[in-house]
């Protein structure tokens, strides 16, 4: 059985190397070369699409589902760097966790796995429009609402501003499609920027979690396939 303390130390070393790469290497293309272990909470249309792009880029990805046996054929088709497991296994595996479950499930996920997610870089790709949390997210901000549900996690909003089919269709194409990002943890944002690049896109940091509403579903910042410079002009931010 793997020693949890030893696993934690190894994960911390990988994250430290990724942060160092994200802050020291010359250029974001170079920063994107750091390979990480990524766990997904959810392996549906969004989690499957984005996770597959990371596998293609050389990251190891453990996709999770309530029924991981149903993912057997999917992960087999992605090759040896893809695997499937429970949510708990994906969280333990990942240096970074992609939260790609329905937003309505966030409170239960927080109750069940919040402790395991503390200190983890968590990429929040959900939208609250079809959940009971819509009014709260509208009132307080969706990024702030997610952070409340996962206290201690290093939340970064990304991969929520377009349909999953747009990610699959446009990954790697020139000019690169912009992926807006929002987060309060500077080091976590740098890691997510590098993962955006390795997936074949161009990151655009819009601001902190309070600014995530600017590209939430239903806003003018949602659903665009355009380079970061053009999206920055549309959102009124500096690229």
C-alpha positions in Angstrom: 0.0 0.0 0.0 1.3 3.5 -0.8 2.4 5.5 2.2 0.0 8.6 2.2 2.8 10.8 3.7 5.2 9.8 1.0 2.7 10.3 -1.7 1.9 13.8 -0.3 5.6 14.6 -0.4 6.0 13.5 -4.0 2.9 15.6 -5.0 4.3 18.6 -3.2 7.6 18.2 -5.1 5.8 18.0 -8.5 3.8 21.1 -7.7 6.8 23.0 -6.5 8.6 22.2 -9.8 5.5 23.3 -11.7 5.3 26.6 -9.8 9.0 27.1 -10.4 8.5 26.5 -14.1 5.6 28.8 -14.2 7.5 31.6 -12.6 11.0 31.2 -13.8 11.1 29.8 -17.3 11.3 32.2 -20.2 7.8 32.3 -21.8 4.6 30.5 -21.2 5.3 27.9 -23.9 8.3 26.8 -21.9 6.2 26.8 -18.7 3.7 24.5 -20.3 6.3 21.7 -20.5 6.0 20.7 -16.9 4.0 17.5 -16.7 1.5 17.0 -13.9 -0.8 14.4 -12.5 -4.4 15.5 -13.0 -7.5 14.1 -11.5 -11.0 14.9 -12.8 -14.2 15.0 -10.8 -16.5 14.1 -13.6 -15.6 12.4 -16.9 -18.6 13.5 -19.0 -18.6 15.8 -22.0 -16.5 18.5 -20.5 -14.2 16.5 -18.2 -13.6 13.9 -20.9 -12.9 16.5 -23.6 -10.4 18.6 -21.6 -8.8 15.7 -19.9 -8.2 14.0 -23.2 -6.4 17.1 -24.4 -4.1 16.9 -21.4 -3.4 13.3 -22.0 -2.4 14.1 -25.6 -0.1 16.8 -24.2 1.7 14.2 -22.0 0.1 14.7 -18.6 -1.2 11.7 -16.6 -4.9 12.0 -16.0 -7.2 9.9 -13.8 -10.8 10.4 -14.8 -13.4 9.7 -12.1 -17.0 8.8 -12.1 -19.6 7.3 -9.7 -19.2 4.2 -12.0 -15.5 4.2 -13.0 -15.9 0.7 -14.7 -18.0 2.5 -17.3 -14.9 4.5 -18.3 -12.8 1.5 -19.2 -13.1 1.8 -23.0 -12.8 5.6 -22.9 -9.4 5.6 -21.0 -8.2 2.6 -23.0 -8.6 4.7 -26.2 -6.5 7.5 -24.7 -3.5 5.3 -24.0 -1.3 4.5 -20.9 -1.3 8.0 -19.4 -5.1 7.8 -18.9 -6.8 5.8 -16.1 -10.1 5.7 -14.3 -11.1 5.6 -10.7 -13.4 6.8 -7.9 -13.6 10.5 -7.0 -11.5 9.9 -3.9 -8.8 8.1 -6.0 -8.8 10.9 -8.6 -8.3 13.5 -5.9 -5.5 11.6 -4.2 -3.8 11.1 -7.6 -4.0 14.6 -8.9 -1.6 17.5 -8.2 -4.3 19.4 -9.9 -8.0 18.6 -9.9 -10.5 19.5 -12.7 -14.0 20.0 -11.2 -16.2 19.2 -14.1 -19.4 17.9 -12.4 -22.8 19.6 -12.5 -22.8 22.7 -10.3 -25.8 21.4 -8.4 -23.5 18.6 -7.1 -20.9 20.9 -5.7 -22.3 21.2 -2.2 -22.4 17.4 -1.8 -18.9 17.0 -3.3 -17.7 19.7 -0.9 -19.2 17.8 2.0 -17.8 14.5 0.9 -14.4 15.5 -0.4 -13.7 19.0 0.8 -11.0 17.9 3.3 -9.2 16.0 0.6 -9.2 19.0 -1.7 -7.7 21.5 0.8 -4.4 22.8 -0.6 -5.1 21.4 -4.0 -5.2 23.5 -7.2 -8.8 23.0 -8.3 -9.9 24.1 -11.8 -13.6 25.0 -11.5 -15.2 24.5 -14.9 -18.8 24.5 -13.8 -21.7 27.0 -14.3 -24.5 27.5 -11.8 -27.3 28.3 -14.2 -29.1 25.0 -13.8 -28.7 24.6 -10.1 -30.3 25.8 -6.8 -27.1 27.9 -6.3 -27.9 30.2 -9.3 -29.3 33.0 -7.2 -26.5 32.8 -4.6 -23.8 32.7 -7.4 -25.5 35.7 -9.1 -25.6 37.6 -5.8 -22.2 36.8 -4.5 -20.2 35.8 -7.6 -19.7 32.3 -9.0 -16.0 32.2 -8.1 -16.7 33.3 -4.6 -19.5 30.8 -4.2 -17.3 27.9 -5.4 -14.6 29.0 -2.9 -17.2 29.0 -0.1 -18.1 25.4 -1.0 -14.5 24.2 -1.0 -12.7 26.2 1.7 -9.0 25.8 1.6 -8.9 24.6 -2.0 -6.9 26.8 -4.4 -9.8 27.6 -6.8 -9.2 28.8 -10.3 -12.1 29.4 -12.7 -11.3 28.1 -16.2 -12.7 26.0 -19.1 -16.2 27.1 -18.2 -16.7 29.8 -20.8 -17.5 27.7 -23.8 -19.2 24.4 -24.9 -17.0 21.3 -24.7 -17.3 20.8 -28.4 -15.6 24.2 -29.0 -12.6 23.0 -26.9 -12.3 19.8 -28.9 -12.7 21.5 -32.3 -10.3 24.4 -31.7 -7.5 22.9 -29.6 -4.2 23.7 -31.2 -5.6 25.7 -34.1 -4.2 29.1 -35.0 -4.9 31.7 -33.9 -5.2 30.1 -30.5 -8.6 30.2 -28.8 -8.5 32.2 -25.6 -9.5 30.6 -22.3 -10.4 33.2 -19.7 -9.1 32.5 -16.2 -9.9 34.0 -12.8 -8.3 33.2 -9.4 -6.9 34.7 -6.2 -4.0 32.3 -5.7 -1.2 33.6 -8.0 0.8 30.4 -8.1 -2.3 28.4 -8.8 -3.2 30.7 -11.6 0.2 30.3 -13.2 -0.2 26.5 -13.1 -3.6 26.7 -14.7 -2.2 29.0 -17.4 0.4 26.4 -18.3 -2.2 23.7 -18.5 -4.3 25.9 -20.8 -1.3 26.3 -23.1 -0.5 22.6 -23.0 -4.2 21.8 -24.0 -3.7 24.0 -27.1 -5.2 27.3 -26.1 -4.2 30.8 -25.1 -4.8 31.9 -21.4 -6.3 35.2 -20.5 -6.3 36.1 -16.8 -9.3 38.3 -16.2 -8.7 38.9 -12.5 -9.5 37.4 -9.2 -12.4 35.1 -8.3 -14.7 38.1 -7.9 -14.1 38.8 -11.7 -15.1 35.3 -12.8 -18.7 36.6 -13.4 -17.4 38.4 -16.5 -17.1 35.2 -18.4 -19.8 33.1 -16.7 -22.6 31.4 -18.8 -25.2 34.0 -19.8 -22.7 36.9 -19.9 -21.2 38.7 -22.9 -17.9 37.0 -22.1 -19.2 33.5 -22.7 -19.0 31.3 -25.8 -16.4 33.1 -27.8 -13.8 31.5 -30.1 -11.2 34.3 -30.5 -7.6 35.1 -29.6 -6.7 36.5 -26.1 -6.2 40.0 -27.5 -9.7 40.2 -29.0 -11.3 38.6 -25.9 -9.4 41.0 -23.7 -10.7 44.0 -25.6 -14.3 42.6 -25.4 -13.9 42.1 -21.6 -12.0 45.3 -21.0 -9.0 43.7 -19.5 -5.3 43.8 -20.3 -4.0 40.6 -22.0 
